[in-house]
Amino acid sequence: QGARFVYHSPGNLLHVPGHTLILVDSVINSGKSIRDELGALSAPGGGPFHGRIFVVSDVMQQEASEALPREFPAVRFFALRVSGNKYTGSGGTDTGNRLFGTEQS
């Protein structure tokens, strides 16, 4: 069985029970986006997800790197770099777009 790549809108996560799910977020600052997605996986009508979940990030803010594994002990978190810097975007600003010059069209 092959892998599927799904680019999605928040809260519109493909439900694939019994499979391995890898959520990729280029930068995790506060962890709000990942918390929203992981919460949706266990919400009525959206879950619970019965499979392994991995969260992968280029950069994860220090506080989020400590809090998220405590809040979601069944999820494995991986980051290339943990940063003590904090950044909060405003409006439509997304840190990944700012770092990589990309945006969803």
N, C-alpha and C positions, 0 to 999 in steps of 0.2 A: 504494500500500500504506500503510495507516494505522499509527499508533503504538499501542503497547500499554503500559499501566501495570500493573506487577506488584508487589504488596507481598508480600514473601517472608520466610521464615525464613532465618537464616544457613546457607549451604551448600546451599540449595534453589533456586539461581538458574536461571531459565529459560534453556535453551541455544538460542540463535538464531543459527546460523552465518551469516556473510556480512552481518549487519546491524550497525547502529550501536547500541551499548549505552551508556546513560547511567545511572551509579550515583549516587544522591543520598544523602548523609549530612549531616544538619543540622549536626553538629559532628564534626570529626576531631581527636582529641587525640593519642593515641599512634600511630594509624593501624592498630591491630590488626584492627579489623573490616574495613576496606578491604583490608588485606593478605590476610586470610582469604578474602574474596570473589574477589579477583584471582588468588590461588593456586588456588582451586577451578576457575577458568576454564581453567587450564592443567594441571589434575590429570588423570591417566588416568581415562577414563570421563566426565569433565566437560568436556573440551576437546581440543585447544586451540580457543579462540574465534577465528574467522577474520572479524574485522570491526573497526570502530573502537570504542574504549572511551574514554569521558569520565567523569571523577569530578567531581562538583559538590558544593560544601559552602558553608554560610553562613560558618562559621568554621573555620579550620585552624590548629593549633598550629604554631609556627615550625619546630621540628625535623622534624615530619612533612612540612611543606611543602617542605623541602629533601631529605629522605630518600626519600620515595615516588617522585618523578620519576626519581631515580637508580636505584631498584630496579625500576621498571616504565617503561622509556624509551618504550615504544610507547603508553603511556596518557597522555592529556592531563588535567591536573588544573586545576580552577578553584575559587577561593574568593573570596567577597565581602570577607573580611577575614582577614588572617594575624595571629595573636595570640602574644605572648611568654608569656602566662599558661599554666600547666599545671593540669589538673584530672583527678583519677582518681576515678571513681565507686566505690562499694562496694555489694556485693550486687546488687540489681536496679536500682540507680540508673543512669540514662542521661542524659547531659548534655543532649541534645536535649529529653527529657521535662522536665528541670529548667528549661530556658530557655523552652520553649514551652507547658508545662503539658499535654502530650499523652502518651499511652501507647497501645501496641497492645493491643487487647482480644482 
